[in-house]
């Protein structure tokens, strides 16, 4: 799922419509007929994302279909209703506006939508609201997302580094001061006459590097350090066996999430259809690609690969990036639909990845950390009502996944 | 337990307290177990070095980059298929004359589980072991991958051309053509066959059933003038008498009868009534073991028992008596007759005999009792058995006489499983065209010229008329795996029609059934709804029949002639096993490894002999170690192992059909002996009873039968079974319950008062299970359902012998008799006719689980929902948990059962085709880990998630365990104890009682509910309900 703000920002588009072409020719000035009631606007916003209007439409600019801003100025509202409900019927009936619009947008038909007039109006209300009150640019949330993903440790690692460096500096300073003090004291003793035997030894003490290196203390310390370092490396190495964090294989088609999810802001669910209904999010099938690529960038050699697959009947063999062992059960719908977790929480800034790489370590520790720290999304979900009540009776902190058995073995292993 | 002085035993060795047996069972694993995998060589230093070398190599490999895995999406994703989301389709299981409406679960387009269809008014959501296992047969490697001519591959077009040419030629010359099949239930297939016959007028359709019910259809013809089998309704019967009819296991429609029967066995404090069931039979059958009164009789006694009962009822009804009927002293016969009369109109008499004369008398009894119209419905005859034994005999004669030019064997295997097998084998070569539609190169298919393999039922479109006016549709749940073709479509092709069978089926429905209904005006709507529901019902036609009493006296004369109890020698009663049935699914390892409900034997058939007979032959049987005996029937001799069977009627031996396959496939071939050749004829019908010419002699050769019955034992803690009689229950709903007490600080207290554990709080759900031992018939549908749902491996006969079977749910079968057995004589008496109790046993999900506390790595832990969780990836295989489990329900993976040539029979895990049946939501366990019942946690999680997605609590019944959903007698109930409205809370009469300020205590108010081994206070989440027998206390001894 693209971060909330980005949704809000581009949510502008709207499938209804397509329109204008005859700029300025006909002005219906029905803007005032579009309601500004916040409730209707939020209803429209919900419909806009539910019906994934943003796949083809933006408010301010063209995408697959025209920009939606001002559509109520360009067309009659009744015409818009008809168009959204069944655009092809209008085209077939020979409606001049409809035919012109259809031709302008490469004869890509807009699918019919089973919406009520009031619902369509509410989507327009939402469009009007976005047009008149453009959302402020906000990048904070994306950073938030990755922060949450890291989870676990309370202190950021950069602080730790600074503290360690400061300590080292202080130690070196102390060392220097001590050496200076020793030098001063030695010189003082040398200047003095009639020293005791013990003091004489100190003054005339020679330094032998060989003796120093061969001393058992030094050998002991060095041996210990070598063994400890080796052991640490081995243990760290063993911990990473099977962990493929950062895995970024080459894919058979150079598909870029940056272009699709980032630049064009296509909702993740548009292609990953299973993410809210099943265990698997689904790699899109070619027919989903073809929804757009039957007319967009048809000359690109990468897109040609889609046609080749379509013709040969051979599905595309993508390289699987996120591999969980068979013994672990993970379900996308539990996390995305029920938990309301952003895609980026686990997959990183996917909308900026030209080539996808594995963002999270996908280790059990990583899962568990998140289950310990994540508060449950229980709002409006009747399943949790009793649990929340029970939890609040006994605790003042928000209910975490771990509080309702989220750390139990058989939640993921069976 | 004070009043219950019975002795319970699982096997003879336990009853006799054999010293060796007792010693072995004290230790967890018997000493004779082979330790080495190969059994022979022991490992040496070289092996160690090799293994170590491999280990190092494997470890360094693991450290390298993980292998590249592919993610391959659909090219064009079907709209309704979403990866990882299951789809369910209503369909119909059809195997010969057996048909059950089912719902098939598919994942990514692969059927993985078959469940019952709750919309069916016949099976009401119940299934059987055979139905549950049928999904594995779809993925059987032995299936044919395309049509064959003389054993070589051929394409369909050439086959059609050649077959049509030959048929036309034969028809032109007036040569006779025969289509031979088992019972055909599909009206549309019959229509297609009709078209074939219309094209080739010399063609005739002959049907037979491996286990025939021709005697019943013929008996009804003689009694009422109509060949049919009526519908029976056991649920309305207060007195049930069965003479040899195993109606809960194998007779006519066992799932339907189990559902009905179970309703008469459900009791609670408001309803303290249940049916009384009298049973007369030779072998101890599943139904006999559930009877209140069972009397062992020989097959030769059947005639006189039925005639005597007829006369007893006739006397009361004022009808004329018939000749014969001098049954002598048969226990419970008079009592049964009296009770039948007392409950007339609400009683039912059924008989498993295939002798038309006997069935005429049975009809007479029911007619005199006024059961027609109440418990027997002739207006809705069932179609499960339409075989005509007489026509089959004629066919065999004609074929051998060279009078038949072409024969097409349609989905049947008469060269193996018909009474005419040997005659057909000899005669089949004399026909100039022979075709089979078998799915594999079975005994019949390998003897014909052309094989045109049919689809599996999960791959085809079809319909089935289970009984008059009750239709069930079959829809494909997967595209055909191989180049097979639906047999009726082949008939249409050969009849010159090019229509696809799907279109043909729809057209037939449009013309016939669509016009019969008036609810829907659009055919597509009607079709879609019918497909969705799976079943369609139309009112039956009411037809009045009157019983012809003249037929009764003719029949009685025949009976008196044919059944002579005096001087009859040893008799053989052939029977079908509940798992394997007639053997058509013999190559299904789930069915082969399913322990027989009664003998608990797997992978074999055997001669069941009585204890007295065994003593006579000098055979002792101990933990499956027995002797081969030579069985001679009418001159034919086979060697077969003997199995000492309590309850076997004196003077009889029993042998199961369905074994001794030679061409069924790797799993089934060479298992057991073929009993079909021993079938005889009586009054024109094939009979399973061999009344004369049987002899048995000991051979002294040792043989081991893989029985599971004595593998897990409770060390003599007999209160695991708690039972009472109905009379006692009427007085006291807690009758038969045993309340253990533990001595503490000078007084006896309940075990729950002393505990080391602090208990668990269940805020969310509290999953639990109840098992009504009064309804459980022992049919074992649950065990196979569990196997399919939970990817449980098949381990093969040798590993069962090694006590390493993997079933998560087993059905413990206990025999009991009034007196303990000390010596040989008492042993014979005790095992002459014992009572039987079935107790399904799976992980009890103890709240104070002994396994959890001993696991050194916390691989088995308790969940906040009451489940005892087993984490395979954490388990290191110490087996401490299994040692500490008082119920012995944990199973250890001694081997890697998947991708292992040594376990070839484990078909679901050893080849790519078989693996398609695996449930993707359940891990396939590795070697060296422990496993056990998880309460179908994958179903619980899926159900909870579905509810969460919709923002609501799960609805009771929405989540169900595989065993509970399969159960045809609704003995297993699963649910959430935290939901006061759930069925299980109602059943247990859960009451929340306040104790102290905050805490509540959950009290179970149902008096029948008990925990097995309550004295241990492991506090399970599985409750059992006492077994109640409807018998008078004094007459426990027959």
HADDOCK unambig.tbl for C-alpha pairs under 7 A between the chains (distance, minus, plus):
assign (segid A and resid 241 and name CA) (segid B and resid 62 and name CA) 6.96 0.50 0.50
assign (segid A and resid 241 and name CA) (segid B and resid 63 and name CA) 5.36 0.50 0.50
assign (segid A and resid 242 and name CA) (segid B and resid 66 and name CA) 6.35 0.50 0.50
assign (segid A and resid 274 and name CA) (segid B and resid 82 and name CA) 6.61 0.50 0.50
assign (segid A and resid 278 and name CA) (segid B and resid 84 and name CA) 5.82 0.50 0.50
assign (segid A and resid 278 and name CA) (segid B and resid 85 and name CA) 5.58 0.50 0.50
assign (segid A and resid 279 and name CA) (segid B and resid 84 and name CA) 5.62 0.50 0.50
assign (segid A and resid 280 and name CA) (segid B and resid 83 and name CA) 6.54 0.50 0.50
assign (segid A and resid 280 and name CA) (segid B and resid 84 and name CA) 5.97 0.50 0.50
assign (segid A and resid 282 and name CA) (segid B and resid 83 and name CA) 6.92 0.50 0.50
assign (segid A and resid 283 and name CA) (segid B and resid 73 and name CA) 5.70 0.50 0.50
assign (segid A and resid 284 and name CA) (segid B and resid 73 and name CA) 6.46 0.50 0.50
assign (segid A and resid 285 and name CA) (segid B and resid 73 and name CA) 5.39 0.50 0.50
assign (segid A and resid 285 and name CA) (segid B and resid 74 and name CA) 4.98 0.50 0.50
assign (segid A and resid 285 and name CA) (segid B and resid 75 and name CA) 5.10 0.50 0.50
assign (segid A and resid 285 and name CA) (segid B and resid 76 and name CA) 5.76 0.50 0.50
assign (segid A and resid 285 and name CA) (segid B and resid 77 and name CA) 5.94 0.50 0.50
assign (segid A and resid 286 and name CA) (segid B and resid 75 and name CA) 5.08 0.50 0.50
assign (segid A and resid 286 and name CA) (segid B and resid 76 and name CA) 6.08 0.50 0.50
assign (segid A and resid 287 and name CA) (segid B and resid 75 and name CA) 6.62 0.50 0.50
assign (segid A and resid 287 and name CA) (segid B and resid 76 and name CA) 5.18 0.50 0.50
assign (segid A and resid 314 and name CA) (segid B and resid 75 and name CA) 6.97 0.50 0.50
assign (segid A and resid 315 and name CA) (segid B and resid 72 and name CA) 6.64 0.50 0.50
assign (segid A and resid 315 and name CA) (segid B and resid 73 and name CA) 6.64 0.50 0.50
assign (segid A and resid 315 and name CA) (segid B and resid 74 and name CA) 6.14 0.50 0.50
assign (segid A and resid 315 and name CA) (segid B and resid 75 and name CA) 4.75 0.50 0.50
assign (segid A and resid 316 and name CA) (segid B and resid 72 and name CA) 6.17 0.50 0.50
assign (segid A and resid 317 and name CA) (segid B and resid 70 and name CA) 6.04 0.50 0.50
assign (segid A and resid 317 and name CA) (segid B and resid 71 and name CA) 6.09 0.50 0.50
assign (segid A and resid 317 and name CA) (segid B and resid 72 and name CA) 4.86 0.50 0.50
assign (segid A and resid 318 and name CA) (segid B and resid 70 and name CA) 5.65 0.50 0.50
assign (segid A and resid 318 and name CA) (segid B and resid 71 and name CA) 5.17 0.50 0.50
assign (segid A and resid 318 and name CA) (segid B and resid 72 and name CA) 6.02 0.50 0.50
assign (segid A and resid 319 and name CA) (segid B and resid 68 and name CA) 6.88 0.50 0.50
assign (segid A and resid 319 and name CA) (segid B and resid 69 and name CA) 6.03 0.50 0.50
assign (segid A and resid 319 and name CA) (segid B and resid 70 and name CA) 4.57 0.50 0.50
assign (segid A and resid 319 and name CA) (segid B and resid 71 and name CA) 5.78 0.50 0.50
assign (segid A and resid 320 and name CA) (segid B and resid 69 and name CA) 5.39 0.50 0.50
assign (segid A and resid 320 and name CA) (segid B and resid 70 and name CA) 4.96 0.50 0.50
assign (segid A and resid 320 and name CA) (segid B and resid 71 and name CA) 4.97 0.50 0.50
assign (segid A and resid 326 and name CA) (segid B and resid 923 and name CA) 6.84 0.50 0.50
assign (segid A and resid 327 and name CA) (segid B and resid 873 and name CA) 6.88 0.50 0.50
assign (segid A and resid 327 and name CA) (segid B and resid 923 and name CA) 5.93 0.50 0.50
assign (segid A and resid 334 and name CA) (segid B and resid 945 and name CA) 6.51 0.50 0.50
assign (segid A and resid 337 and name CA) (segid B and resid 949 and name CA) 6.56 0.50 0.50
assign (segid A and resid 338 and name CA) (segid B and resid 948 and name CA) 6.37 0.50 0.50
assign (segid A and resid 338 and name CA) (segid B and resid 949 and name CA) 5.61 0.50 0.50
assign (segid A and resid 381 and name CA) (segid B and resid 948 and name CA) 6.99 0.50 0.50
assign (segid A and resid 381 and name CA) (segid B and resid 951 and name CA) 4.19 0.50 0.50
assign (segid A and resid 381 and name CA) (segid B and resid 952 and name CA) 6.50 0.50 0.50
assign (segid A and resid 382 and name CA) (segid B and resid 951 and name CA) 4.82 0.50 0.50
assign (segid A and resid 382 and name CA) (segid B and resid 952 and name CA) 4.44 0.50 0.50
assign (segid A and resid 382 and name CA) (segid B and resid 953 and name CA) 6.45 0.50 0.50
assign (segid A and resid 383 and name CA) (segid B and resid 947 and name CA) 6.98 0.50 0.50
assign (segid A and resid 383 and name CA) (segid B and resid 948 and name CA) 5.65 0.50 0.50
assign (segid A and resid 383 and name CA) (segid B and resid 951 and name CA) 5.47 0.50 0.50
assign (segid A and resid 383 and name CA) (segid B and resid 952 and name CA) 4.50 0.50 0.50
assign (segid A and resid 383 and name CA) (segid B and resid 953 and name CA) 4.63 0.50 0.50
assign (segid A and resid 387 and name CA) (segid B and resid 763 and name CA) 6.69 0.50 0.50
assign (segid A and resid 387 and name CA) (segid B and resid 764 and name CA) 6.41 0.50 0.50
assign (segid A and resid 405 and name CA) (segid B and resid 864 and name CA) 5.99 0.50 0.50
assign (segid A and resid 408 and name CA) (segid B and resid 863 and name CA) 6.32 0.50 0.50
assign (segid A and resid 409 and name CA) (segid B and resid 869 and name CA) 6.89 0.50 0.50
assign (segid A and resid 409 and name CA) (segid B and resid 871 and name CA) 6.28 0.50 0.50
assign (segid A and resid 410 and name CA) (segid B and resid 869 and name CA) 5.80 0.50 0.50
assign (segid A and resid 410 and name CA) (segid B and resid 871 and name CA) 6.94 0.50 0.50
assign (segid A and resid 413 and name CA) (segid B and resid 871 and name CA) 6.09 0.50 0.50
assign (segid A and resid 414 and name CA) (segid B and resid 871 and name CA) 6.80 0.50 0.50
assign (segid A and resid 414 and name CA) (segid B and resid 922 and name CA) 5.75 0.50 0.50
assign (segid A and resid 414 and name CA) (segid B and resid 923 and name CA) 6.04 0.50 0.50
assign (segid A and resid 414 and name CA) (segid B and resid 938 and name CA) 6.93 0.50 0.50
